[in-house]
Amino acid sequence: MLRTVTDLLVELCGPYRLSPDGHTLELLSRDDASPLQYGPSTPLGALGAGTALLKPRPAGDDRLEKPMQPVVPEQTVRLTVNYSRARKKTVVLASPRVALQALLPDICNECELDVHHTALFGDASETELLDTSCSLSELGVKEVYAVDRSRGFVLTLLLS
């Protein structure tokens, strides 16, 4: 049973092995055969159409000229932020190829820290300050310690 204009388009294209994406429908009214305005999800019963014309899309239509480029998903890692004082956790999705400097605002926003007072360290003893111009994969780190110098507590960041 046909319900919408899109259903009708698919039904008309099927027996002739036509692509519904490459065709359009022109619906004409029963009364004076004037073209009807409609949307793809318009119910057929609401239109009062008497004639349906199946037409190929115009040659200048962008959907036919541009081939679809496959979208490659960006690799991300789950960055779990553990608060040492309050024992809270939050997760930040991050690309392993993005520099730590670009990740710092997201981390600080999730943890309600000040970006200007936060430093990242490679160990809990705060002796190895990490270069924030390097990415997580370049540094080869799986655990990072963030210290907000204005508050004086340590955050542990774990990659999973």
N, C-alpha and C positions, 0 to 999 in steps of 0.2 A: 504494500500500500504506500503510495507516494504521499509525503507530508509537506516537504519544503521544495523550494525552487532548486536547491542543490541536489536533492533526491531525483528530481525530474531530469536534470542535466546528466547525472550519472546513468540513469535508466535509459535515456536516449542514446548515449554514447556507447553503452555496453555491447549491443548486438553488432555494431559496426566496427568494434575494436578501435574506437577513437579515444583520445585522451581528453577527459573532462577539463584538464588544465589548459588545453589548447583550443577550447571552444567556449562560446557564450550562448546564452539564450536570449532571444528577443520575444517578449510576450506581448500579444496584441489583445485589446479588450474585445468583448463579445459585441458590444453595441456599435462602435464606430471604427473598429480596427486600428485605434490609435495605440502607440507604444505605451506600455505600463512601466512605472518606476517601481523597483523592488530591490530588496536586499537578498543575500544568499540564504538566509534562514527564514524568509517570509513564507508563511503557510500558503499553499496553493489555493485553498478555498477562500482566502481573504482577498484575492486579486480579481476574480471574475474574468479570467483570461479565456479567450475563445480559440486562440491560435498560438502555437509555440514554434518559433523558428530557431533551428540549431545552426549557428554560424561559426566559421573558424575565426579565431582571434586575429585582429589586424597585424600585418607584418611588422609594424613599428612597436608592438607591445614589448616592453622590457622583459617580461617573464619568459618570452620565447627566445630572445636574442642572447641573454646572459646565461651561460651554463652555471649550474649551482656548484659552488665551491664547498667541499666538505669542511665542516668545522672541526678542528682538532681541539679537543679539550685540553685546557692548561693543567699541568701537573701541580697538585697542591699537597701539602702535608698538614696534619692537624698539630697545631702548636698548643700544648696544654700549659696553662699558666697556673702554677700553684702559689698561693699566698702563704708565706711561712707563719705569719702571726695569726691571721683569722682562719686559716685552714680552708680557704675557699679555692675553687678552681674555675677557670674559664677556658674556652677553646677559641683559638684564632686560626682560620685557614690561611696558609701562606704558601707562596711559591718558593721552592728551595733555591731558585736562581735569582731571587730579588735580594738586593742589598739589605743588610740589617737596618740601615738608616731609614729605608722606606717602610720597614715593618714596625719600627719603633713607635710611630704615632698610633697605629692600630692596637698595639700591645698596651700602650699607656692609656688609650681611650677605654679599652675593656677593663683595665685595672684601676682606672681613675687616678692615674699618676701624671705628674708633670713631665712633659717630654724634655724640657730644658734641664731638669735635675736628675734624670735617669741615666745610669751607666750600665753597660752590659759586660759581664765578666765570664771567663771560661771556667772558673772554679769558685768554690764557696769561700775561699780565703781572700778573694778579691785582689789577687796578685797579678793575674793575667787579663788585662783589659783587652777586649776584642775590638778588632778593626771593623767599624760599622760600614765601611765602604765595600766589604766582602759579603758574599751571600752565605747562606747556611751550608750549601753544598761545597763551596770553596773552603770554608773553614773546617768542614768535616765534623761539625759539632752536633751532638744530640741532646746536650743539656747546656743551658745558658742561665747565668744568674744575673738578674737585673736588680740594681740597687738604686732606690730613689733617695738621693742624698738629703733632700729636704725633710723626709720623714724618717729616714734612718733604718729601714728594714729591707730584708732581702726577699726577692721573688725567685722562684725556681721555674724555668721554662723547659719543658720536655717535649721532644718531637716524638710523635707516634705515627 
